[in-house]
């Protein structure tokens, strides 16, 4: 068990000397790598305060994360290549519950958030395991449709002002539902999950996209933001809230200003229909189509897990120390798939699969 206390981390950010943020404990690196190499399955249980670090110098947060991600690069790469099974879940805290339900008591807020989480992960069903099997089958159907279609690009448009074209690399693979690790064992990486996803061609993103939900990043809120891309790179970005945090995120490294994920989630889905803003990416990304800054999943391109970094770069696969999802789906979102022959096929209409 690797227990991380948020409040202790905040005290460290506020009071530790600068040089501390250039160090990563060797024992912690060894902890992750020893279990990784031993074939362990990793379960991450997140219980966070969405705005805990809002009064912390963002320079320190980004600096510490960069050092951490560099030290754990082997771990991150093997996890993103699905060599080991892994799963992320979230449980309520009072601070999170009160952010989501500010107008009720702490006890009521906790009960409401627990109820919303359990519904989102299909626990109240008469037979939750059967319900999950059915859900995974539906995601496989959507995934198989996208793979069979083999689109060359996707064109996004909505009333917020999004007008974005995303080119997909040759031999890209759509994934969704469950995955298989290196031993062929089936696992679900995110609970809940409503997405099918792939990777974009690093240099193939052009146009403007607007966020549809707030993004909680490193204990800070980024809200009402837009990004303009040219040849894959974010060349302009604005946020009504969290501009400096967004800037630090996009400028983390060479690959953080490019996209690493394209994910499709229907607007008519259980989490979206709950009409709850969770202020938690694990839930909010599964209520909305989303994209991700930074590192792409190598498993989303043919033979990607066995290819070298240089070969992946040649194929248009983005690499970065970060992978951060942000939400762009709306009830009027249209997505048009464009084939290599130029044929246009509706993928999304009015926020849902066509």
VOKE-321556 format. One record per residue: residue in one letter; x, y negated, z negated of N, C-alpha, C in turn. Coordinates in steps of 0.2 Angstrom, whole numbers, plus 2048, in hexadecimal, padded with zeros to 3 digits. Layout:
BEGIN
AXYZXYZXYZ;...
***
This chain:
BEGIN
X8048068008008008008047FA800;X8037F58058077EF8058017E9803;X8027E77FD7FD7E27FB7FF7DB7FC;X7FC7D77FF7FE7D08007F87CB7FD;X7FB7C77F87F67C27F57F67BC7F8;X7F17B97FA7F07B37FE7F27AD7FA;X7F07AD7F47F27A77EF7F97A77EE;X7FC7AD7ED8047AD7EC8077AA7F2;X8057AC7F88077AA7FE8077A27FF;X8017A07FD8007987FD8057957F9;X8067977F380B7947EE8127947F1;X8137997F481A79A7F881A7957FD;X81579480181578F807816788804;X8137877FE8137807FB81977E7F7;X81C7837F48227827EF8287857F1;X8297897F582F78D7F78347887FB;X83B7897FA83F7857FE83F787805;X84178280984078381184378A813;X84978B81184D79181384A797812;X84579880D84279E80C83E7A0812;X83B79B81783779D81C83B79F822;X8427A08218467A38278487AA825;X8457AD8208477B381D8417B881D;X8427BE81F83D7C381E8407C981A;X83D7CB8158407D08108417D7814;X8477DA8138497E08178457E6814;X8437E580E83F7EB80B8387EB80F;X8357E581082F7E581382F7E881A;X8347E681E8357E98258367F0824;X83A7F382083B7FA81F8357FE81D;X8317FA81982A7FD8178267FF81E;X8257FA8228217FB82882480082D;X82B7FF82E82E80483382E80B830;X82F80C82A830813828829817829;X82481382781D81682881B817830;X81D81283381C81283B82081883E;X82681983C82A81E83F82882583D;X82582583782282B83481B82D837;X81982983B81282B83E80C82983A;X80D82483680782283180281F835;X7FC81F8337F681B8357F6815830;X7F480F8337F480982F7ED80682F;X7EB8058297E58018287E67FB824;X7E47F58287E47EF8257DE7EC822;X7DD7EB81C7D77E88197D87E1817;X7D57DD81B7D67D581A7D07D3816;X7D27CF8117CD7CB80D7D07C480C;X7CE7C08107D17B98107CC7B380F;X7D07AD80E7CC7A780E7CE7A3814;X7C97A28187CA79F81F7CE79981F;X7CE79581A7D278E81A7D678E814;X7D97938127DD79380C7E378F80D;X7E678F8137ED78B8147EC785818;X7E67828177E577B81B7E9776819;X7EB7768127EF7708107F7772810;X7F977781380077A81480377781A;X80977581A80C77282080D778825;X80977782B80977C83081077E833;X81577A83281C77C83481E782830;X81D78282A81F78782681B78E827;X81578D82981179382B813796831;X81479283681779583D81E79783C;X82279483882979683782979D834;X82579E82F8257A482B8227AA82F;X81D7A883381A7AD83881F7B083D;X8237AB8408277AC84582D7B1842;X82F7B083C8347B48398317BB838;X82B7BB8358287C28348277C683A;X8247C283F8237C68468297C8849;X82E7C58488357C784B8387CD848;X8377CD84183A7D283D8367D983E;X82F7D883F82B7DE8408297DF848;X82E7DD84C82C7DE85382B7E5855;X8307E985382F7F08548287F3852;X8267F184C8207F384981A7F184E;X81A7EA84F8157E78538147EA85A;X81A7EC85D81A7EE8648177F5864;X8197F985F81680085F80F80185D;X80D7FC8598067FC8578027FA85D;X8047F58618017F28678017F786D;X8067FC86C80680187280280786F;X7FF8078697FB80C8677FF813865;X80581286480981886280681B85B;X8048168578018198507FA816850;X7F681A84C7EF81884B7EF812846;X7EA80D8487EA8078437E2805843;X7E180183E7DA7FF83D7DA7F8839;X7D67F383B7D57ED8377CE7EC835;X7CD7EB82F7C67EA82C7C77E4827;X7C17E18267C17DB8217BB7DD81C;X7BD7DA8167B87DA8107B77D380D;X7B27D280A7B07CB8087B57C9802;X7B67C28027B97BF7FC7B47B97FB;X7B47B67F57AF7B17F37B07AB7F8;X7B77A97F97B87A37FD7B57A4804;X7B67AA8077B47AB80D7AC7AB80D;X7A97AF8097A27AF80879F7A8808;X7A27A480479F79D8037A0799809;X7A579A80D7A67978137A1799818;X79F79F81879A7A181D7937A081B;X7927A081478B79E81178C79980C;X78D79380E78E78E80978978B804;X78378D80677D78A80377A78F7FD;X77D7947FC77A7997F778079A7F1;X77E79D7EC78379F7E77887A37E9;X78E7A47E57937A87E77917B07E7;X78D7B27E378A7B97E37867BA7E9;X7827B57EA77D7B67F07827B67F7;X7877B27F778B7B17FD78F7B87FE;X7917BB7F97957C17F97907C77FB;X78A7C77F97857CC7FB7837CB802;X7827C58047817C480B7867C6810;X78C7C480E7927C68127937CD813;X7937D180D7937D880D78E7DB812;X7887D88117827DB8157847DA81D;X7867D481E7887D282578D7D7828;X7927D88247987DC8267967E3827;X7927E68227907ED82378B7EE829;X7877E982B7837E98317877E9837;X78C7E58377917E483D7957EA83E;X7967EE83979A7F483A7957FB83A;X78F7F983B78A7FF83C789803836;X78A80183078A80682A782807829;X77E80282977780482777380982C;X77680B832773810836771816832;X76C81A83476A820831770825831;X77482583777A82983877F82583A;X78382183678881D83978D82083D;X78F82683C79482984079182A847;X78B82D84878882E84E787827852;X78582284E78581B85178B819854;X79181A85079781885379981C859;X79782285979982685F795823865;X78F82286478B81F86978D81886C;X79081486779280D86879980E86C;X79D81386A7A381486E7A2816875;X79D81A87679B81C87D799817881;X79581287E79380C882799808884;X79E8078807A48038817A8806887;X7A880D8867AB81188C7A8810892;X7A180F89379E80E8997A080789C;X7A08028987A27FC89A7A97FC89C;X7AD7FF8987B57FF89A7B58038A1;X7B28088A27B380C8A87B08088AE;X7AB8048AD7A88008B27AE7FB8B5;X7B17F78B07B67F28B17BC7F68B5;X7BE7FC8B27C47FF8B57C28018BD;X7BC8048BE7BA8068C47B98008C9;X7B77FA8C67B77F48CB7BD7F18CD;X7C27F28C97C97F08CA7CA7E98CD;X7C77E48C97C77DD8CB7CE7DA8CC;X7CF7D68D17D57D28D17D57CC8CD;X7CF7C98CC7CF7C48C77C87C38C4;X7C77BF8BF7C17BD8BC7C07B68BC;X7BA7B38BD7B97AC8BD7B37AB8B8;X7B57A78B37B17A58AD7AE79E8AE;X7A779D8AD7A47978AD79F7968A8;X79E7918A479878F8A079778889F;X79278689B79077F89A79477B896;X79977F89279D77B88E7A3777892;X7A377A8987A877789D7AE77C89F;X7AD78289D7B278789F7B17898A6;X7B77898A97B878A8B07BF78D8B1;X7BF7948B07C67978AF7C679D8B4;X7CC79E8B77CD7A48BB7D37A88B8;X7D27AE8B77D77B28B47D87B88B9;X7DF7B88BB7E17BD8C07E37C38BC;X7E17C98BE7E37CF8BA7E97D38BE;X7EE7D68BA7F37D98BE7F17DF8C1;X7F57E18C67F47E88C97F57ED8C4;X7F17F28C57F17F88C07EF7F68B9;X7EB7F18B87E97EF8B17E47F58AF;X7E37F58A87DE7FA8A67DA7F78A0;X7D37F88A17CF7F589C7CE7FB897;X7CE7F88907CD7FD88B7C77FA886;X7C57FF8827BF7FD87E7BD80387A;X7BA8018747B880686F7BE80986B;X7BF81086D7C58138697CB81486E;X7D081586B7D681686E7DA81D86C;X7DF81F8707E282586E7EA82386C;X7EC8268667F38248657F8829868;X7FE82886780382C86B80283486A;X7FF8368657FD83D8637F683F866;X7F383A86A7ED83C86C7E783B868;X7E88388627E383885D7DF83285E;X7D883285E7D382D85F7D3828859;X7D382285A7D281D8547CF817857;X7CC8138527C980D8547CD807850;X7D08038547D57FE8517D17F884E;X7CB7F68507C87F184C7C17F384A;X7BF7F28447B87F38427B67ED83F;X7B17E98427AD7EB8487B17EB84F;X7AE7ED8547B07EC85B7AA7EC860;X7AA7E88647A57E78697A87E6870;X7AF7E68717B27E38777B57E987B;X7B57E78827BA7EA8867BF7E5888;X7C57E78897CA7E288A7D07E588F;X7D37E08927D97E28967DE7DC895;X7E37DC8997E87D68997E87D289F;X7E97CC89F7EA7C78A57F07C88A8;X7F17C68AE7F87C58B17FA7BE8AE;X8007BF8AC8037B98A88037B28AC;X8047B28B28057AC8B67FE7AB8BA;X7F97AF8B87F37AF8BC7ED7AB8B9;X7EE7A78B47E87A48B17E879C8B3;X7E279A8B67E27938B87DB7908B6;X7DB78A8B47D47878B27D47858AB;X7CE7838A97CC7818A27C778689E;X7C97878987C478B8947C378788D;X7BD78788B7BB7848857B978A87F;X7BB7888797BA78D8747B278D872;X7AF7928707A879386E7A7794867;X7AD7958637AC79685C7B3794859;X7B37928527B979084F7BE79684F;X7C479484F7CA79984E7CD798847;X7CD79D8437D179D83D7D87A083E;X7DD79C83D7E479E83F7E879D839;X7EB7A28367F07A08307ED79C82B;X7E679D8297E37998237E1792825;X7E179182C7DF78A82E7D978B834;X7D57868347D07868397D178283F;X7D17858457D178284C7CB78284F;X7C877C8507C177C8537C0777859;X7BB77985D7B97758637BF773867;X7C27788697C877786D7C8779874;X7CC7768797CC7788807D3779882;X7D477D8877DB77E88A7DA77E891;X7DF77B8947E077B89C7E677F89E;X7E57848A27EB7888A47ED7878AC;X7F37878AD7F67878B47FB78C8B5;X7FA7918BA7FE7968BB80079A8B4;X7FB79B8B07FB79F8AA7FD79B8A4;X8007958A480279289F7FD78D89C;X7FC78C8967F87878937FB780893;X7F977C8987FD7768997FA770895;X7F37718937F076B88F7EB76F88A;X7EB76C8847E676F87F7E476A87A;X7DE76A8787DB7658747D676886F;X7D77668687D27698637CF76385F;X7C976485E7C675F8597C8760852;X7CA7668507CC76784A7D276C84A;X7D876B8477DD7708477E276F84D;X7E27698507E77688567EE76A855;X7F076884F7F776984D7F977184D;X7F47748497F577B8497F477F850;X7F077C8547EF77F85B7F677E85E;X7F977885E7FF77786180477B85F;X80577C85880A781855809788858;X80378A85880179185B804792862;X80278D86680378D86D80B78D86F;X80E78986A81578886B81A78D867;X81779286581B79786082179A864;X82079C86A82579E86E82479E876;X8287A087A82779F8818207A3884;X81E7A88808187AC8838127AA87F;X8127A587A80C7A487680779F87A;X80A79B87F80679788380379A889;X8037A188A8007A588F7FB7AA88B;X7F77AD88F7F27B188D7F47B888D;X7F27BC8887F47C38887EE7C8887;X7E87C58877E27CA8877DC7C688A;X7D87CA88D7D17C88907CC7CD88D;X7C77CB88A7C27CF8867BB7CD888;X7B77D288A7B07D188B7AC7D4886;X7A77D08837A37D187E79C7CE87F;X7977D28807907CF88278D7CA87C;X78A7C587E7877C087A7827C4876;X77E7C88797797CC87677C7D3872;X77F7D186D7837D78697817D6862;X7827DB85E77F7DB8577827D5853;X7897D485378C7CE84F78A7C8852;X7897C78587877C185B7807BF859;X77C7C58597747C48587737C2850;X7787C484C7787C28457787BB844;X77A7B784977B7B084977E7AD843;X7847B18417887AF83B78F7AD83E;X7917A783C7987A583E79C7A8838;X7A17AD8397A47B08347AB7AD832;X7AD7A88367B47A58357B97AB833;X7B87B08377BD7B68377BD7B983E;X7C37B88417C47BA8487C27C2849;X7C37C68447C17CD8457BA7CE847;X7B57C98447AE7CA8457AC7C584B;X7AF7BF84B7AD7BA8507AF7BC857;X7B57BF8577B77C185E7B27C7861;X7AF7CA85C7AA7D085E7A37CD85F;X7A27C785F79C7C486079C7C0867;X7A27C086A7A37BB8707A97BE874;X7A87BC87B7AE7BD87F7B47B987C;X7BA7BC87D7BF7B887B7C67BA87F;X7CA7B587D7D17B68807D67B687B;X7DC7B787C7E17B78777E87B4879;X7EA7AF8757F17AD8767F67B2875;X7FC7B28798017B68778027BD87A;X8047C28768067C88788017CC87B;X8027D08807FD7D48837FE7DB881;X7F97DF8817F97E687F7FC7EA885;X8027ED8848057F188A8017F788C;X7FC7F98887F87FF88A7F37FD88F;X7F27F68907ED7F48957F07F389C;X7F67F789E7F87F78A47FB7FE8A5;X7FA8018AB7FC8088AC80380A8AA;X80480F8A680A8118A380E80C89F;X80A80789D80D801899811803893;X80E80888F81280A88981980C88A;X81A80F89082181289182580D895;X82380789782780389B82B7FE897;X8317FC8998357F88968327F1896;X8357EC8918327E68918337E2897;X8397E389A83B7E08A18367E28A6;X8347E88A68307EB8AC8297E88AA;X8277E88A48207E58A28207DD8A5;X8257DA8A38257D38A58247D28AD;X8287D78B18277D78B88207D88BA;X81C7DC8B78167DD8B88117D88B6;X8137D38B380F7CD8B180C7CE8AA;X80F7D28A680C7D389F8107CE89A;X80C7CA89780E7C58928117C888C;X8177C58898197C788381A7C187E;X8197C28788197BD87381A7C086C;X81C7BB86781C7BE8608157BD85D;X8107BA8618097B985E8047BD863;X7FE7BE8607F87C08647F27BE860;X7EF7B98637EA7B585F7E47B4863;X7DE7B88617D87B78657D47B1864;X7D17AE8697CC7A88687C67A986C;X7C17A786A7BA7A986D7B87A3872;X7B57A68787B37A287D7AC7A3880;X7A97A987D7A27AB88079D7A687E;X7987A58827927A288178C7A5884;X7867A38827807A688577F7A588C;X7827A088F78279F8977887A089A;X78C7A48977937A689B7917AA8A1;X7947A88A67957AD8AC79C7AF8AE;X79D7B58AF7A37B88B17A27BB8B8;X7A67B98BD7A67BC8C37AC7C08C5;X7AC7C68C67B17CA8C87B37CA8D0;X7B97C98D17BB7C88D87C07CD8DA;X7BE7D18DF7C27D78E17C87D58E6;X7CD7D98E77D37D88EB7D07D68F2;X7CA7D88F47C87D68FB7C47D08FB;X7C37CD8F57C07C68F47B87C78F3;X7B67CD8F27AF7CE8F07AE7CC8E9;X7A87C88E87A67C58E27A07C98DF;X7A17CC8D979D7D08D579B7CD8CE;X7957CC8CD7937CA8C67957CF8C1;X7997CD8BC79B7D18B67967CF8B0;X7967C88AF7927C58A978D7C08AC;X7877C08AA7827BB8AB77E7B98A5;X77D7B38A477A7B189E77D7B4897;X7847B48977877B78917887BE890;X7857C28957857C98947877CD89A;X7887D389A78A7D78A07857D78A5;X7867D68AB7817D58B077E7DC8B2;
***
